[in-house]
Amino acid sequence: MIARQLHAPRCVYVLADILDSILAACEDLLDLEKAEPAALLRLELAAITQVLQARQRIQDIDLSEPALVHQCVLFLTGTAALDLEQLRDGRSVDRQPSDFANLQVHDDYLIGRQIPLGVLAELAAAMLDALEAHFVLYAQGDGPVSAAPTGAPVEGRTVQ
C-alpha cells in the first residue's frame, strides 16, 4: 500500500467539496417530508449539476495510483447517464403535477430519471473515500480541510 500524500493538489480538494455537495443534496432529498415540486426539482438539479462538475474535475487529477484510477472509472461509468449529452438525448425530465401527488423519495428515486438516489450517493461516497485513502483531506479530528488558492496555507501547510 502506498502512503497517503500529505499535499493534495487543489483540484483534489475541489473535487472532494463537490462530492460532499452531491452527498448533501442526496441527503436533503431523502429528508424531504413532502415532495414539493419546487424543492424536489431544486435539489435534484443541484445533485445533477454537482455530478457534472465532479465528472469534469476528475479529468484534472493525476491518476498515478491504480486504486484511484479504478474508483474514478467507476464513478464516471456509474454517472454516465447524467452526462450532459445523455440527458439531452434521454427521456424528458419534465414532470406533471400528478407525478408529485403521492411521491415518496427513497433510495430508489431516480435522479434525472436516470440513476437511483442511493446508487448516486454510494458512488459519491466511494469516490470521496478513495480520495481520502490517497490524500490527506481531513485534519485529525476535524472536518474537511477547505480548498485554498494555490500557495495559501491550509491547516498549517501550503497547497500546491
MINULO-87352 format. One record per atom (N, C-alpha, C): residue number from 1; residue in three letters; atom name; x, z, y. Coordinates in steps of 0.05 Angstrom, whole numbers, padded with zeros to 5 digits. Each point is the difference from the previous one (the first is absolute). Example, Ala and Ser with C-alpha at 12.3 -4.5 7.8 and 13.67 -1.06 7.14 Angstrom:
<rs>
R   resi   resn   name        u        w        v
R      1    ala      N    00264    00156   -00114
R      1    ala     CA   -00018    00000    00024
R      1    ala      C    00018    00000    00024
R      2    ser      N   -00007   -00014    00021
R      2    ser     CA    00016    00001    00024
R      2    ser      C   -00015    00014    00022
</rs>
This chain:
<rs>
R   resi   resn   name        u        w        v
R      1    met      N    00017    00000   -00024
R      1    met     CA   -00017    00000    00024
R      1    met      C    00018    00000    00025
R      2    ile      N   -00007   -00016    00019
R      2    ile     CA    00015   -00002    00025
R      2    ile      C   -00010    00022    00019
R      3    ala      N    00019    00012    00014
R      3    ala     CA   -00008    00021    00019
R      3    ala      C   -00016   -00011    00023
R      4    arg      N   -00017    00017    00011
R      4    arg     CA   -00017   -00009    00022
R      4    arg      C    00017   -00005    00024
R      5    gln      N   -00006   -00021    00015
R      5    gln     CA    00015   -00007    00024
R      5    gln      C   -00010    00018    00023
R      6    leu      N    00019    00014    00013
R      6    leu     CA   -00007    00018    00021
R      6    leu      C   -00010   -00014    00025
R      7    his      N    00012   -00023    00006
R      7    his     CA   -00007   -00015    00024
R      7    his      C   -00017   -00024   -00008
R      8    ala      N   -00025    00002    00004
R      8    ala     CA   -00018   -00023   -00006
R      8    ala      C   -00002   -00017    00025
R      9    pro      N   -00001   -00026   -00004
R      9    pro     CA   -00004   -00018    00024
R      9    pro      C   -00027    00005    00012
R     10    arg      N   -00002   -00007    00026
R     10    arg     CA   -00025    00004    00015
R     10    arg      C   -00024   -00013   -00014
R     11    cys      N    00004   -00024   -00012
R     11    cys     CA   -00022   -00014   -00013
R     11    cys      C   -00012    00017   -00023
R     12    val      N    00016    00016   -00013
R     12    val     CA   -00010    00017   -00021
R     12    val      C   -00019    00022    00011
R     13    tyr      N    00008    00012    00022
R     13    tyr     CA   -00017    00020    00013
R     13    tyr      C   -00026   -00012    00009
R     14    val      N    00002   -00024    00012
R     14    val     CA   -00024   -00014    00009
R     14    val      C   -00019   -00006   -00024
R     15    leu      N    00012   -00010   -00022
R     15    leu     CA   -00016   -00006   -00024
R     15    leu      C   -00013    00026   -00011
R     16    ala      N    00015    00022    00000
R     16    ala     CA   -00010    00025   -00010
R     16    ala      C   -00024    00009    00018
R     17    asp      N    00002   -00003    00026
R     17    asp     CA   -00022    00007    00018
R     17    asp      C   -00025   -00017   -00006
R     18    ile      N    00005   -00026   -00005
R     18    ile     CA   -00023   -00018   -00006
R     18    ile      C   -00013    00007   -00026
R     19    leu      N    00016    00006   -00020
R     19    leu     CA   -00011    00008   -00026
R     19    leu      C   -00016    00026    00003
R     20    asp      N    00010    00018    00016
R     20    asp     CA   -00014    00025    00005
R     20    asp      C   -00027   -00006    00014
R     21    ser      N    00000   -00019    00018
R     21    ser     CA   -00025   -00008    00013
R     21    ser      C   -00020   -00012   -00019
R     22    ile      N    00010   -00015   -00020
R     22    ile     CA   -00018   -00011   -00020
R     22    ile      C   -00013    00023   -00016
R     23    leu      N    00017    00019   -00007
R     23    leu     CA   -00011    00023   -00015
R     23    leu      C   -00020    00016    00016
R     24    ala      N    00005    00002    00026
R     24    ala     CA   -00019    00015    00018
R     24    ala      C   -00026   -00016    00002
R     25    ala      N    00001   -00026    00003
R     25    ala     CA   -00025   -00016    00001
R     25    ala      C   -00016    00002   -00026
R     26    cys      N    00014    00000   -00022
R     26    cys     CA   -00013    00002   -00026
R     26    cys      C   -00014    00028   -00003
R     27    glu      N    00015    00020    00009
R     27    glu     CA   -00012    00027   -00001
R     27    glu      C   -00024    00003    00018
R     28    asp      N    00003   -00011    00024
R     28    asp     CA   -00023    00000    00019
R     28    asp      C   -00024   -00014   -00011
R     29    leu      N    00005   -00022   -00014
R     29    leu     CA   -00023   -00015   -00012
R     29    leu      C   -00013    00017   -00021
R     30    leu      N    00015    00014   -00016
R     30    leu     CA   -00011    00017   -00021
R     30    leu      C   -00015    00024    00012
R     31    asp      N    00008    00009    00024
R     31    asp     CA   -00012    00023    00013
R     31    asp      C   -00025   -00007    00015
R     32    leu      N   -00007   -00025    00002
R     32    leu     CA   -00025   -00008    00014
R     32    leu      C   -00024    00012   -00016
R     33    glu      N   -00015    00016    00014
R     33    glu     CA   -00024    00012   -00013
R     33    glu      C   -00022   -00021   -00003
R     34    lys      N   -00004   -00015    00021
R     34    lys     CA   -00020   -00021    00001
R     34    lys      C    00013   -00026    00008
R     35    ala      N   -00006   -00021   -00014
R     35    ala     CA    00013   -00026    00006
R     35    ala      C   -00012   -00012    00025
R     36    glu      N    00009    00010    00023
R     36    glu     CA   -00008   -00012    00025
R     36    glu      C    00015   -00027    00003
R     37    pro      N   -00014   -00022    00005
R     37    pro     CA    00013   -00026    00001
R     37    pro      C    00025   -00001    00018
R     38    ala      N   -00002    00011    00024
R     38    ala     CA    00022   -00002    00019
R     38    ala      C    00024    00015   -00009
R     39    ala      N   -00004    00024   -00010
R     39    ala     CA    00022    00017   -00009
R     39    ala      C    00013   -00012   -00025
R     40    leu      N   -00017   -00009   -00019
R     40    leu     CA    00010   -00012   -00024
R     40    leu      C    00017   -00025    00005
R     41    leu      N   -00010   -00018    00016
R     41    leu     CA    00014   -00024    00006
R     41    leu      C    00026    00005    00016
R     42    arg      N   -00001    00019    00018
R     42    arg     CA    00023    00007    00016
R     42    arg      C    00023    00010   -00018
R     43    leu      N   -00007    00018   -00018
R     43    leu     CA    00020    00011   -00019
R     43    leu      C    00010   -00021   -00020
R     44    glu      N   -00018   -00017   -00008
R     44    glu     CA    00008   -00021   -00019
R     44    glu      C    00019   -00020    00014
R     45    leu      N   -00007   -00007    00024
R     45    leu     CA    00017   -00017    00016
R     45    leu      C    00027    00013    00005
R     46    ala      N    00001    00025    00006
R     46    ala     CA    00025    00015    00004
R     46    ala      C    00017   -00002   -00025
R     47    ala      N   -00012    00005   -00023
R     47    ala     CA    00015   -00002   -00025
R     47    ala      C    00011   -00028   -00005
R     48    ile      N   -00016   -00020    00004
R     48    ile     CA    00009   -00028   -00004
R     48    ile      C    00023   -00007    00019
R     49    thr      N   -00003    00008    00025
R     49    thr     CA    00020   -00006    00020
R     49    thr      C    00027    00014   -00007
R     50    gln      N   -00002    00025   -00009
R     50    gln     CA    00024    00014   -00008
R     50    gln      C    00013   -00013   -00025
R     51    val      N   -00016   -00010   -00018
R     51    val     CA    00011   -00014   -00024
R     51    val      C    00015   -00025    00009
R     52    leu      N   -00012   -00015    00018
R     52    leu     CA    00013   -00024    00009
R     52    leu      C    00026    00006    00014
R     53    gln      N    00001    00022    00015
R     53    gln     CA    00025    00008    00014
R     53    gln      C    00021    00009   -00021
R     54    ala      N   -00009    00015   -00020
R     54    ala     CA    00018    00009   -00021
R     54    ala      C    00012   -00024   -00015
R     55    arg      N   -00016   -00019   -00006
R     55    arg     CA    00009   -00024   -00014
R     55    arg      C    00022   -00014    00017
R     56    gln      N   -00003   -00001    00026
R     56    gln     CA    00020   -00012    00017
R     56    gln      C    00025    00017    00001
R     57    arg      N   -00003    00026    00003
R     57    arg     CA    00023    00018    00002
R     57    arg      C    00017    00001   -00025
R     58    ile      N   -00012   -00004   -00023
R     58    ile     CA    00015    00001   -00025
R     58    ile      C    00022   -00022    00000
R     59    gln      N   -00005   -00022    00014
R     59    gln     CA    00019   -00021    00002
R     59    gln      C    00026    00008    00015
R     60    asp      N   -00002    00021    00016
R     60    asp     CA    00023    00009    00017
R     60    asp      C    00018    00018   -00016
R     61    ile      N   -00008    00010   -00023
R     61    ile     CA    00016    00019   -00015
R     61    ile      C    00021   -00013   -00016
R     62    asp      N    00024    00011    00000
R     62    asp     CA    00022   -00009   -00018
R     62    asp      C   -00006    00010   -00028
R     63    leu      N   -00006   -00017   -00017
R     63    leu     CA   -00009    00007   -00027
R     63    leu      C    00023   -00001   -00020
R     64    ser      N    00018    00019    00002
R     64    ser     CA    00023    00001   -00018
R     64    ser      C   -00005    00018   -00024
R     65    glu      N   -00020    00017    00002
R     65    glu     CA   -00006    00019   -00022
R     65    glu      C   -00022   -00012   -00018
R     66    pro      N    00006   -00005   -00025
R     66    pro     CA   -00020   -00013   -00018
R     66    pro      C   -00027    00014   -00001
R     67    ala      N    00000    00027    00000
R     67    ala     CA   -00026    00014   -00001
R     67    ala      C   -00016   -00005    00026
R     68    leu      N    00013   -00002    00022
R     68    leu     CA   -00013   -00005    00025
R     68    leu      C   -00011   -00029    00001
R     69    val      N    00015   -00018   -00011
R     69    val     CA   -00009   -00028   -00002
R     69    val      C   -00025   -00002   -00017
R     70    his      N    00001    00014   -00023
R     70    his     CA   -00023    00000   -00018
R     70    his      C   -00025    00011    00014
R     71    gln      N    00002    00021    00015
R     71    gln     CA   -00023    00012    00014
R     71    gln      C   -00010   -00018    00022
R     72    cys      N    00019   -00013    00014
R     72    cys     CA   -00008   -00019    00022
R     72    cys      C   -00016   -00023   -00012
R     73    val      N    00010   -00011   -00022
R     73    val     CA   -00014   -00022   -00014
R     73    val      C   -00027    00009   -00009
R     74    leu      N   -00002    00024   -00011
R     74    leu     CA   -00026    00011   -00009
R     74    leu      C   -00019    00003    00024
R     75    phe      N    00009    00010    00022
R     75    phe     CA   -00017    00003    00024
R     75    phe      C   -00009   -00027    00010
R     76    leu      N    00019   -00019    00003
R     76    leu     CA   -00007   -00027    00010
R     76    leu      C   -00020   -00014   -00019
R     77    thr      N    00005    00002   -00026
R     77    thr     CA   -00018   -00012   -00019
R     77    thr      C   -00028    00013    00000
R     78    gly      N    00000    00026    00001
R     78    gly     CA   -00025    00015   -00001
R     78    gly      C   -00017   -00004    00025
R     79    thr      N    00013   -00006    00023
R     79    thr     CA   -00015   -00003    00025
R     79    thr      C   -00002   -00029    00008
R     80    ala      N    00007   -00018   -00018
R     80    ala     CA   -00001   -00029    00007
R     80    ala      C   -00028   -00009    00007
R     81    ala      N   -00021    00013   -00011
R     81    ala     CA   -00027   -00008    00006
R     81    ala      C   -00007    00006    00029
R     82    leu      N    00015    00018    00013
R     82    leu     CA   -00005    00006    00028
R     82    leu      C    00018   -00015    00019
R     83    asp      N    00016   -00019   -00011
R     83    asp     CA    00016   -00017    00016
R     83    asp      C   -00018   -00016    00018
R     84    leu      N    00009   -00006    00024
R     84    leu     CA   -00017   -00013    00020
R     84    leu      C   -00011   -00027   -00010
R     85    glu      N    00016   -00015   -00014
R     85    glu     CA   -00009   -00026   -00010
R     85    glu      C   -00021    00004   -00022
R     86    gln      N    00003    00020   -00016
R     86    gln     CA   -00020    00006   -00021
R     86    gln      C   -00026    00009    00012
R     87    leu      N    00001    00016    00021
R     87    leu     CA   -00024    00009    00013
R     87    leu      C   -00015   -00023    00013
R     88    arg      N    00016   -00018    00012
R     88    arg     CA   -00013   -00024    00013
R     88    arg      C   -00013   -00018   -00021
R     89    asp      N    00012   -00003   -00023
R     89    asp     CA   -00010   -00017   -00021
R     89    asp      C   -00021    00013   -00018
R     90    gly      N    00000    00027    00000
R     90    gly     CA   -00017    00015   -00018
R     90    gly      C   -00028    00003    00009
R     91    arg      N   -00014    00018   -00013
R     91    arg     CA   -00028    00006    00006
R     91    arg      C   -00002    00012    00028
R     92    ser      N   -00023   -00004    00012
R     92    ser     CA   -00006    00011    00026
R     92    ser      C   -00002    00030   -00002
R     93    val      N    00011    00014    00021
R     93    val     CA   -00002    00029    00001
R     93    val      C   -00024    00009    00017
R     94    asp      N   -00016   -00020    00009
R     94    asp     CA   -00023    00007    00016
R     94    asp      C   -00020    00015   -00018
R     95    arg      N   -00010    00021    00011
R     95    arg     CA   -00019    00016   -00015
R     95    arg      C   -00027    00001    00015
R     96    gln      N   -00021    00002   -00016
R     96    gln     CA   -00026    00002    00011
R     96    gln      C   -00007    00030    00002
R     97    pro      N   -00019    00007    00018
R     97    pro     CA   -00008    00029    00003
R     97    pro      C   -00009    00011   -00027
R     98    ser      N   -00012   -00016   -00017
R     98    ser     CA   -00010    00010   -00025
R     98    ser      C    00023    00008   -00019
R     99    asp      N    00024   -00011    00005
R     99    asp     CA    00024    00008   -00016
R     99    asp      C    00007    00029    00004
R    100    phe      N   -00007    00012    00022
R    100    phe     CA    00008    00027    00007
R    100    phe      C   -00021    00021   -00007
R    101    ala      N   -00023   -00009   -00010
R    101    ala     CA   -00023    00018   -00004
R    101    ala      C    00008    00024   -00018
R    102    asn      N    00010   -00005   -00023
R    102    asn     CA    00007    00021   -00020
R    102    asn      C    00029   -00001   -00008
R    103    leu      N    00016   -00010    00018
R    103    leu     CA    00029   -00003   -00006
R    103    leu      C    00014    00026   -00001
R    104    gln      N    00014    00005   -00022
R    104    gln     CA    00017    00024   -00002
R    104    gln      C    00029   -00010   -00004
R    105    val      N    00018    00010    00016
R    105    val     CA    00028   -00009   -00001
R    105    val      C    00014    00017   -00021
R    106    his      N    00009   -00013   -00021
R    106    his     CA    00015    00013   -00022
R    106    his      C    00026   -00015   -00004
R    107    asp      N    00015    00008   -00020
R    107    asp     CA    00026   -00013   -00006
R    107    asp      C   -00004   -00029   -00007
R    108    asp      N   -00023   -00008   -00010
R    108    asp     CA   -00005   -00027   -00008
R    108    asp      C   -00012   -00018    00023
R    109    tyr      N   -00003    00012    00024
R    109    tyr     CA   -00009   -00016    00023
R    109    tyr      C    00020   -00022    00006
R    110    leu      N   -00009   -00025    00004
R    110    leu     CA    00018   -00022    00004
R    110    leu      C    00007   -00004    00029
R    111    ile      N    00026    00004    00007
R    111    ile     CA    00010   -00005    00027
R    111    ile      C    00001   -00030    00004
R    112    gly      N   -00013   -00010    00021
R    112    gly     CA   -00001   -00028    00005
R    112    gly      C   -00013   -00016   -00023
R    113    arg      N   -00016    00015   -00015
R    113    arg     CA   -00013   -00011   -00024
R    113    arg      C    00021   -00013   -00019
R    114    gln      N    00024    00012    00000
R    114    gln     CA    00022   -00011   -00016
R    114    gln      C    00013    00021   -00018
R    115    ile      N    00007    00023    00011
R    115    ile     CA    00017    00020   -00015
R    115    ile      C   -00015    00027    00000
R    116    pro      N   -00002    00012   -00023
R    116    pro     CA   -00012    00027   -00001
R    116    pro      C    00016    00020    00017
R    117    leu      N   -00014    00017    00014
R    117    leu     CA    00012    00019    00018
R    117    leu      C    00020    00018   -00014
R    118    gly      N   -00007    00009   -00024
R    118    gly     CA    00019    00017   -00015
R    118    gly      C    00026   -00014   -00007
R    119    val      N   -00003   -00026   -00007
R    119    val     CA    00024   -00016   -00007
R    119    val      C    00018   -00003    00025
R    120    leu      N   -00012   -00006    00023
R    120    leu     CA    00015   -00003    00024
R    120    leu      C    00015    00026    00007
R    121    ala      N   -00014    00022   -00003
R    121    ala     CA    00013    00026    00006
R    121    ala      C    00023    00005   -00019
R    122    glu      N   -00004   -00006   -00025
R    122    glu     CA    00022    00003   -00020
R    122    glu      C    00024   -00017    00006
R    123    leu      N   -00005   -00025    00007
R    123    leu     CA    00022   -00019    00007
R    123    leu      C    00016    00011    00024
R    124    ala      N   -00015    00008    00020
R    124    ala     CA    00014    00011    00024
R    124    ala      C    00015    00025   -00006
R    125    ala      N   -00011    00018   -00016
R    125    ala     CA    00013    00025   -00007
R    125    ala      C    00025   -00005   -00017
R    126    ala      N   -00002   -00019   -00019
R    126    ala     CA    00023   -00006   -00017
R    126    ala      C    00022   -00013    00016
R    127    met      N   -00007   -00017    00019
R    127    met     CA    00020   -00013    00017
R    127    met      C    00014    00021    00018
R    128    leu      N   -00016    00019    00011
R    128    leu     CA    00011    00021    00016
R    128    leu      C    00019    00018   -00017
R    129    asp      N   -00009    00006   -00024
R    129    asp     CA    00017    00016   -00018
R    129    asp      C    00026   -00014   -00007
R    130    ala      N   -00001   -00026   -00003
R    130    ala     CA    00025   -00016   -00006
R    130    ala      C    00019    00001    00024
R    131    leu      N   -00011   -00002    00024
R    131    leu     CA    00017    00002    00024
R    131    leu      C    00012    00027    00001
R    132    glu      N   -00015    00021   -00005
R    132    glu     CA    00009    00028    00001
R    132    glu      C    00022    00004   -00022
R    133    ala      N   -00003   -00013   -00022
R    133    ala     CA    00020    00003   -00022
R    133    ala      C    00026   -00013    00008
R    134    his      N   -00001   -00020    00016
R    134    his     CA    00024   -00015    00008
R    134    his      C    00013    00009    00026
R    135    phe      N   -00017    00009    00019
R    135    phe     CA    00009    00008    00026
R    135    phe      C   -00009    00028    00006
R    136    val      N    00014    00014    00018
R    136    val     CA   -00009    00026    00009
R    136    val      C   -00019   -00005    00023
R    137    leu      N   -00026    00003   -00005
R    137    leu     CA   -00020   -00005    00021
R    137    leu      C   -00011    00026    00011
R    138    tyr      N    00003    00022   -00014
R    138    tyr     CA   -00012    00025    00008
R    138    tyr      C    00021    00021    00002
R    139    ala      N   -00001    00016    00021
R    139    ala     CA    00018    00022    00002
R    139    ala      C   -00010    00022   -00019
R    140    gln      N    00018    00016   -00010
R    140    gln     CA   -00008    00020   -00019
R    140    gln      C   -00022    00018    00011
R    141    gly      N   -00022    00001   -00014
R    141    gly     CA   -00022    00017    00007
R    141    gly      C   -00017   -00009    00024
R    142    asp      N    00008   -00023    00012
R    142    asp     CA   -00014   -00010    00023
R    142    asp      C   -00017   -00024   -00008
R    143    gly      N   -00014   -00011    00019
R    143    gly     CA   -00015   -00024   -00004
R    143    gly      C    00019   -00024    00003
R    144    pro      N   -00011   -00023    00003
R    144    pro     CA    00017   -00024    00002
R    144    pro      C    00018    00000    00024
R    145    val      N    00023   -00011   -00003
R    145    val     CA    00018   -00004    00022
R    145    val      C   -00009   -00024    00014
R    146    ser      N   -00007    00002    00026
R    146    ser     CA   -00012   -00023    00014
R    146    ser      C    00021   -00022    00005
R    147    ala      N   -00010   -00024    00001
R    147    ala     CA    00017   -00023    00006
R    147    ala      C    00008    00002    00029
R    148    ala      N    00026   -00003    00005
R    148    ala     CA    00010    00002    00027
R    148    ala      C    00014   -00026    00006
R    149    pro      N    00003   -00007    00026
R    149    pro     CA    00014   -00024    00006
R    149    pro      C    00029    00001   -00010
R    150    thr      N    00012   -00023   -00006
R    150    thr     CA    00026   -00001   -00011
R    150    thr      C    00019    00015    00018
R    151    gly      N    00017    00017   -00012
R    151    gly     CA    00019    00016    00015
R    151    gly      C   -00011    00026    00010
R    152    ala      N   -00025    00005   -00002
R    152    ala     CA   -00012    00025    00010
R    152    ala      C    00002    00021   -00021
R    153    pro      N    00005    00025    00007
R    153    pro     CA    00002    00021   -00020
R    153    pro      C   -00027    00007   -00012
R    154    val      N    00000    00004   -00026
R    154    val     CA   -00024    00007   -00015
R    154    val      C    00008    00024   -00018
R    155    glu      N   -00012    00023    00006
R    155    glu     CA    00005    00024   -00016
R    155    glu      C    00030    00004   -00004
R    156    gly      N    00016   -00002    00021
R    156    gly     CA    00028    00006   -00002
R    156    gly      C    00018   -00023   -00010
R    157    arg      N   -00011   -00024   -00003
R    157    arg     CA    00016   -00022   -00009
R    157    arg      C   -00008   -00025    00016
R    158    thr      N    00016   -00020   -00002
R    158    thr     CA   -00005   -00025    00015
R    158    thr      C   -00010   -00021   -00019
R    159    val      N   -00022   -00014    00008
R    159    val     CA   -00011   -00021   -00015
R    159    val      C    00014   -00026    00007
R    160    gln      N    00009   -00014   -00020
R    160    gln     CA    00015   -00026    00005
R    160    gln      C   -00017   -00023   -00006
</rs>
